[in-house]
Amino acid sequence: MGYIADILKYEGDNTTFVWKHPCEDFNSYTQLIVHETQEAVLFLNGQALDSFGPGRHTLETQNTPLLSGLLNRTTNGETPFHCEVYFINKTEQMAIRWGTDSQAQFLEPTYHFPLSLGASGEMSLRVLDARRLLLRLVGTAPVLDQQTLAAYFRAFLMARVKTYIAQFMQANTVSIFELDAHMLDFSQALQQQLAPDFADYGVELVRFFVTNLARPDGEAQYEKFKELHFRKYADIAEAQLRQQTDLIQAQTEAQKTLIASQAIAQKRVQEGYTYQQERSFDVAQDAAKNAGAGGLTGLGIGIGAMAGVGGSVGGLVGNTVSDALRGTVQPPEAAVFCENCGAQLPLGATFCDNCGRAVPSDKKTCAKCGYRFTRDGKFCPKCGAERED
């Protein structure tokens, strides 16, 4: 007579944590199939025996040692035995909603006024210890899904979350008006506080998020401190904005000045002169404008300034000015006086314009133009005539 072999496998969905197979009476050599993300626990007469990991397993006394002392198999191997198999889904199940049923009462840590606050959010859970979960929470229930598990934990969630909200705000001195900025830290702190409570039942609290806070909007005292808080920070923000605006304007002006300086420097490089040479040009230009008021003295200032001009442009301008001045400005000549009346004679005069006496001629006066020589030479420096010996 052939052996009868049943096949047991998981037939639940992804929102289920624990699923009991409906078949309870099966024969030896029954095949048990466990998926990669599952674990199976075999019960006999209400007692948890063996656990099976991923793979294909044959339910017989040789492969399940705990059955060997409980079963008496007949020689033909067909005696059925009454057992139960629970499949445990060990994947992380997310987006499980939670929320407080009422608001927690505590003293606001910053402004010290009574405050009511509720919270809600989402969490993700995963089976950590299948045997503990079955024995402490599931019992004989055929299915444990997300909704049922959340309902089991609801009572201590309500009690723990309310207490931990007040503890977190007091310990970190976080104002109710600033709590949104610390929501991630708030969620992580609550997760650490709640994790041991879930672990006692063989469940891991993988993630815990606070996504909404139920504030007492509309209450007179809450609204008064809310306005006070935001007005204070609005004044600070306005002062910071004004300071930043001034800083940006100062930076803009500095950038404009820098760009203008760089443009001038580039122009100097292209035209071949330096800042000192440019200043010399300005001095010479001012001296030329004031030549009428200062005469040769003012012009001398310009010449002195131009003496330091270098480079191609500076040399060209300096030489041009020097050449122009060389033809118009002469060193002072020696004064000539009439030997008869003592009056000063004009340059190149042959007769005294005061007494009419002829001016004696000598070798120190040009015979052509009458220029009075001040030093030895072969030609007249005024008209270029050859000087007599």
HUURPE-V426089 format. One record per residue. N is the residue number from 1. RES is the residue in one letter. PHI is phi as a letter, one per 30 degrees, with the letter a starting at -180 (none if undefined). NEAR is the number of other C-alpha atoms within 8 Angstrom. Layout:
BEGIN
n:N res:RES phi:PHI near:NEAR
n:N res:RES phi:PHI near:NEAR
END
This chain:
BEGIN
n:1 res:M phi:none near:3
n:2 res:G phi:d near:3
n:3 res:Y phi:d near:7
n:4 res:I phi:c near:9
n:5 res:A phi:b near:9
n:6 res:D phi:d near:9
n:7 res:I phi:c near:8
n:8 res:L phi:c near:10
n:9 res:K phi:b near:8
n:10 res:Y phi:d near:10
n:11 res:E phi:b near:5
n:12 res:G phi:d near:6
n:13 res:D phi:c near:5
n:14 res:N phi:d near:7
n:15 res:T phi:c near:7
n:16 res:T phi:c near:12
n:17 res:F phi:c near:13
n:18 res:V phi:b near:13
n:19 res:W phi:b near:13
n:20 res:K phi:c near:11
n:21 res:H phi:d near:14
n:22 res:P phi:d near:4
n:23 res:C phi:d near:7
n:24 res:E phi:c near:9
n:25 res:D phi:c near:9
n:26 res:F phi:b near:11
n:27 res:N phi:d near:12
n:28 res:S phi:d near:14
n:29 res:Y phi:i near:11
n:30 res:T phi:d near:14
n:31 res:Q phi:c near:12
n:32 res:L phi:c near:11
n:33 res:I phi:c near:12
n:34 res:V phi:c near:15
n:35 res:H phi:d near:9
n:36 res:E phi:e near:7
n:37 res:T phi:c near:8
n:38 res:Q phi:b near:13
n:39 res:E phi:b near:15
n:40 res:A phi:c near:12
n:41 res:V phi:b near:15
n:42 res:L phi:c near:12
n:43 res:F phi:c near:13
n:44 res:L phi:b near:10
n:45 res:N phi:h near:6
n:46 res:G phi:i near:5
n:47 res:Q phi:c near:6
n:48 res:A phi:d near:9
n:49 res:L phi:c near:10
n:50 res:D phi:c near:9
n:51 res:S phi:c near:8
n:52 res:F phi:b near:9
n:53 res:G phi:d near:9
n:54 res:P phi:e near:11
n:55 res:G phi:k near:8
n:56 res:R phi:c near:8
n:57 res:H phi:b near:8
n:58 res:T phi:c near:9
n:59 res:L phi:d near:11
n:60 res:E phi:b near:10
n:61 res:T phi:d near:11
n:62 res:Q phi:d near:6
n:63 res:N phi:c near:7
n:64 res:T phi:b near:10
n:65 res:P phi:e near:8
n:66 res:L phi:d near:9
n:67 res:L phi:d near:10
n:68 res:S phi:d near:10
n:69 res:G phi:d near:6
n:70 res:L phi:c near:6
n:71 res:L phi:c near:8
n:72 res:N phi:c near:5
n:73 res:R phi:d near:7
n:74 res:T phi:d near:7
n:75 res:T phi:d near:4
n:76 res:N phi:d near:6
n:77 res:G phi:i near:8
n:78 res:E phi:c near:10
n:79 res:T phi:d near:9
n:80 res:P phi:d near:8
n:81 res:F phi:b near:9
n:82 res:H phi:d near:9
n:83 res:C phi:b near:11
n:84 res:E phi:b near:12
n:85 res:V phi:b near:11
n:86 res:Y phi:c near:12
n:87 res:F phi:c near:14
n:88 res:I phi:c near:13
n:89 res:N phi:d near:12
n:90 res:K phi:c near:11
n:91 res:T phi:d near:8
n:92 res:E phi:d near:9
n:93 res:Q phi:c near:10
n:94 res:M phi:c near:8
n:95 res:A phi:h near:7
n:96 res:I phi:d near:12
n:97 res:R phi:d near:9
n:98 res:W phi:b near:10
n:99 res:G phi:a near:9
n:100 res:T phi:d near:12
n:101 res:D phi:d near:6
n:102 res:S phi:a near:5
n:103 res:Q phi:c near:11
n:104 res:A phi:d near:12
n:105 res:Q phi:c near:8
n:106 res:F phi:a near:8
n:107 res:L phi:c near:8
n:108 res:E phi:e near:13
n:109 res:P phi:d near:10
n:110 res:T phi:c near:7
n:111 res:Y phi:c near:7
n:112 res:H phi:h near:7
n:113 res:F phi:b near:6
n:114 res:P phi:d near:8
n:115 res:L phi:b near:11
n:116 res:S phi:c near:10
n:117 res:L phi:b near:11
n:118 res:G phi:c near:14
n:119 res:A phi:b near:12
n:120 res:S phi:a near:12
n:121 res:G phi:l near:12
n:122 res:E phi:b near:13
n:123 res:M phi:b near:14
n:124 res:S phi:b near:13
n:125 res:L phi:b near:13
n:126 res:R phi:b near:12
n:127 res:V phi:d near:15
n:128 res:L phi:c near:9
n:129 res:D phi:b near:9
n:130 res:A phi:d near:11
n:131 res:R phi:d near:9
n:132 res:R phi:d near:10
n:133 res:L phi:d near:13
n:134 res:L phi:d near:9
n:135 res:L phi:d near:8
n:136 res:R phi:c near:8
n:137 res:L phi:b near:8
n:138 res:V phi:d near:11
n:139 res:G phi:i near:7
n:140 res:T phi:c near:4
n:141 res:A phi:d near:7
n:142 res:P phi:d near:8
n:143 res:V phi:b near:10
n:144 res:L phi:b near:12
n:145 res:D phi:c near:10
n:146 res:Q phi:e near:10
n:147 res:Q phi:d near:7
n:148 res:T phi:d near:8
n:149 res:L phi:d near:9
n:150 res:A phi:d near:11
n:151 res:A phi:d near:8
n:152 res:Y phi:d near:7
n:153 res:F phi:d near:8
n:154 res:R phi:d near:9
n:155 res:A phi:d near:8
n:156 res:F phi:d near:7
n:157 res:L phi:d near:10
n:158 res:M phi:d near:11
n:159 res:A phi:d near:8
n:160 res:R phi:d near:9
n:161 res:V phi:d near:10
n:162 res:K phi:d near:12
n:163 res:T phi:d near:9
n:164 res:Y phi:d near:10
n:165 res:I phi:d near:10
n:166 res:A phi:d near:10
n:167 res:Q phi:d near:8
n:168 res:F phi:d near:11
n:169 res:M phi:d near:12
n:170 res:Q phi:d near:10
n:171 res:A phi:d near:6
n:172 res:N phi:c near:6
n:173 res:T phi:h near:8
n:174 res:V phi:c near:11
n:175 res:S phi:d near:11
n:176 res:I phi:d near:6
n:177 res:F phi:d near:7
n:178 res:E phi:c near:8
n:179 res:L phi:d near:9
n:180 res:D phi:d near:6
n:181 res:A phi:d near:6
n:182 res:H phi:c near:8
n:183 res:M phi:d near:10
n:184 res:L phi:d near:9
n:185 res:D phi:d near:7
n:186 res:F phi:d near:10
n:187 res:S phi:d near:11
n:188 res:Q phi:d near:10
n:189 res:A phi:d near:9
n:190 res:L phi:d near:12
n:191 res:Q phi:d near:11
n:192 res:Q phi:d near:8
n:193 res:Q phi:d near:8
n:194 res:L phi:d near:11
n:195 res:A phi:e near:10
n:196 res:P phi:d near:8
n:197 res:D phi:d near:7
n:198 res:F phi:d near:11
n:199 res:A phi:d near:11
n:200 res:D phi:d near:7
n:201 res:Y phi:c near:11
n:202 res:G phi:i near:13
n:203 res:V phi:c near:13
n:204 res:E phi:c near:11
n:205 res:L phi:d near:14
n:206 res:V phi:d near:9
n:207 res:R phi:b near:8
n:208 res:F phi:b near:13
n:209 res:F phi:b near:10
n:210 res:V phi:c near:13
n:211 res:T phi:c near:9
n:212 res:N phi:a near:7
n:213 res:L phi:c near:9
n:214 res:A phi:c near:8
n:215 res:R phi:d near:7
n:216 res:P phi:d near:9
n:217 res:D phi:d near:6
n:218 res:G phi:j near:6
n:219 res:E phi:d near:7
n:220 res:A phi:d near:6
n:221 res:Q phi:d near:6
n:222 res:Y phi:d near:11
n:223 res:E phi:d near:10
n:224 res:K phi:d near:8
n:225 res:F phi:d near:9
n:226 res:K phi:d near:9
n:227 res:E phi:d near:8
n:228 res:L phi:d near:8
n:229 res:H phi:d near:9
n:230 res:F phi:d near:8
n:231 res:R phi:d near:8
n:232 res:K phi:d near:8
n:233 res:Y phi:d near:8
n:234 res:A phi:d near:8
n:235 res:D phi:d near:8
n:236 res:I phi:d near:8
n:237 res:A phi:d near:8
n:238 res:E phi:d near:8
n:239 res:A phi:d near:8
n:240 res:Q phi:d near:8
n:241 res:L phi:d near:8
n:242 res:R phi:d near:8
n:243 res:Q phi:d near:8
n:244 res:Q phi:d near:8
n:245 res:T phi:d near:8
n:246 res:D phi:d near:8
n:247 res:L phi:d near:8
n:248 res:I phi:d near:8
n:249 res:Q phi:d near:8
n:250 res:A phi:d near:8
n:251 res:Q phi:d near:8
n:252 res:T phi:d near:8
n:253 res:E phi:d near:8
n:254 res:A phi:d near:8
n:255 res:Q phi:d near:8
n:256 res:K phi:d near:8
n:257 res:T phi:d near:8
n:258 res:L phi:d near:8
n:259 res:I phi:d near:8
n:260 res:A phi:d near:8
n:261 res:S phi:d near:8
n:262 res:Q phi:d near:8
n:263 res:A phi:d near:8
n:264 res:I phi:d near:8
n:265 res:A phi:d near:8
n:266 res:Q phi:d near:8
n:267 res:K phi:d near:8
n:268 res:R phi:d near:11
n:269 res:V phi:d near:9
n:270 res:Q phi:d near:6
n:271 res:E phi:c near:7
n:272 res:G phi:i near:9
n:273 res:Y phi:b near:13
n:274 res:T phi:c near:8
n:275 res:Y phi:d near:7
n:276 res:Q phi:d near:7
n:277 res:Q phi:d near:12
n:278 res:E phi:d near:9
n:279 res:R phi:d near:8
n:280 res:S phi:d near:12
n:281 res:F phi:d near:9
n:282 res:D phi:d near:8
n:283 res:V phi:d near:10
n:284 res:A phi:d near:13
n:285 res:Q phi:d near:9
n:286 res:D phi:d near:9
n:287 res:A phi:d near:12
n:288 res:A phi:d near:10
n:289 res:K phi:d near:7
n:290 res:N phi:c near:10
n:291 res:A phi:d near:11
n:292 res:G phi:d near:6
n:293 res:A phi:d near:6
n:294 res:G phi:c near:9
n:295 res:G phi:i near:9
n:296 res:L phi:d near:7
n:297 res:T phi:d near:7
n:298 res:G phi:d near:13
n:299 res:L phi:d near:12
n:300 res:G phi:d near:8
n:301 res:I phi:d near:10
n:302 res:G phi:d near:14
n:303 res:I phi:d near:11
n:304 res:G phi:d near:8
n:305 res:A phi:d near:11
n:306 res:M phi:d near:12
n:307 res:A phi:d near:7
n:308 res:G phi:c near:8
n:309 res:V phi:d near:12
n:310 res:G phi:b near:9
n:311 res:G phi:i near:8
n:312 res:S phi:d near:8
n:313 res:V phi:d near:10
n:314 res:G phi:d near:12
n:315 res:G phi:d near:10
n:316 res:L phi:d near:8
n:317 res:V phi:d near:8
n:318 res:G phi:d near:11
n:319 res:N phi:d near:8
n:320 res:T phi:d near:8
n:321 res:V phi:d near:9
n:322 res:S phi:d near:9
n:323 res:D phi:d near:8
n:324 res:A phi:d near:8
n:325 res:L phi:d near:8
n:326 res:R phi:d near:8
n:327 res:G phi:d near:7
n:328 res:T phi:c near:6
n:329 res:V phi:c near:6
n:330 res:Q phi:c near:6
n:331 res:P phi:d near:4
n:332 res:P phi:d near:4
n:333 res:E phi:d near:6
n:334 res:A phi:d near:6
n:335 res:A phi:d near:6
n:336 res:V phi:c near:8
n:337 res:F phi:b near:8
n:338 res:C phi:d near:12
n:339 res:E phi:d near:6
n:340 res:N phi:c near:6
n:341 res:C phi:c near:7
n:342 res:G phi:i near:7
n:343 res:A phi:d near:8
n:344 res:Q phi:d near:8
n:345 res:L phi:d near:11
n:346 res:P phi:d near:6
n:347 res:L phi:d near:8
n:348 res:G phi:i near:9
n:349 res:A phi:d near:9
n:350 res:T phi:c near:9
n:351 res:F phi:b near:8
n:352 res:C phi:d near:13
n:353 res:D phi:d near:6
n:354 res:N phi:c near:6
n:355 res:C phi:c near:7
n:356 res:G phi:i near:7
n:357 res:R phi:d near:8
n:358 res:A phi:d near:7
n:359 res:V phi:d near:10
n:360 res:P phi:e near:5
n:361 res:S phi:c near:7
n:362 res:D phi:b near:5
n:363 res:K phi:d near:8
n:364 res:K phi:c near:7
n:365 res:T phi:b near:11
n:366 res:C phi:d near:13
n:367 res:A phi:d near:7
n:368 res:K phi:c near:6
n:369 res:C phi:c near:8
n:370 res:G phi:i near:11
n:371 res:Y phi:d near:10
n:372 res:R phi:d near:11
n:373 res:F phi:d near:9
n:374 res:T phi:c near:7
n:375 res:R phi:a near:4
n:376 res:D phi:d near:5
n:377 res:G phi:l near:6
n:378 res:K phi:c near:6
n:379 res:F phi:b near:8
n:380 res:C phi:d near:13
n:381 res:P phi:d near:5
n:382 res:K phi:c near:6
n:383 res:C phi:c near:7
n:384 res:G phi:i near:7
n:385 res:A phi:d near:8
n:386 res:E phi:d near:7
n:387 res:R phi:d near:11
n:388 res:E phi:d near:4
n:389 res:D phi:d near:3
END
